[in-house]
């Protein structure tokens, strides 16, 4: 699952990783919003929040910008680690997954170490989640060759709209051919849709939505401990990446093996 990058990866590789990490991101994003009132898996909302609060001259404006910077820092850290040749890529993915798990665990631990009435308490927690999500988005982008994004759905829903239009045009052309009724305006032939890509996008969307539901439920029931669920999932992912790094070249690495 973590042995191949870019064009060496199969659709199966990307679908497994995408679903797994999108589920985690969905949990983190919704649980974080319930617990600290901030979305942390993307920067768009925080940029808008910064602009709004800046226009209103609110004191929280700098904090919204800090969250954007924290997400950037997470992306930067993951990319720097992957650009390094100190160790193998699967081992680097393992380390990054363990670091992300550590950040989420620290989020939960802080509630027992800090005064929750301190106005800066939630700020520190939000920064931790933004760094973690930035790291995840960066390394899964590198891993998949920019095919997969797992921490937000804007691009996914856009691509699903594009693919749906292609499926509809193909179905309409086939129906017109069978019924001999002109249903198409214009002469442009329909673009053939890509079934694997469509399934990948649906997997990401479904996993993120499911994760959001799980995150909202667990946060409302367990409070800060809700972040332990994605923490454990990341630890298992880190172990899998470490095992991939130890596997001899050529073992279980054929296309479609899921390694």
Protein Blocks (a to p, Z undefined) as FASTA:
>chain_A
ZZpgcjlpcfklmmmmmmmmmmmmmmmmmmmmmmnopafkbcklmmmmmmmmmmnopakl
mmmmmmmmmmmmmmmmmmmmmmpckbcfklmmmmmmmmmmmmmmmmmmmmmmpcfkbmkl
mmmmmmmmmmmmmmmmmmmmmmnoomacckbcklmmmmmmmmmmmmmmmmmmmmmmmnop
afbgcjbdcddddfklmmmmmmmmmmmmmmmmmmmmmmmmnommlmmmmmmmmmmmmmmm
mmmmmpcghiapaghklZZ
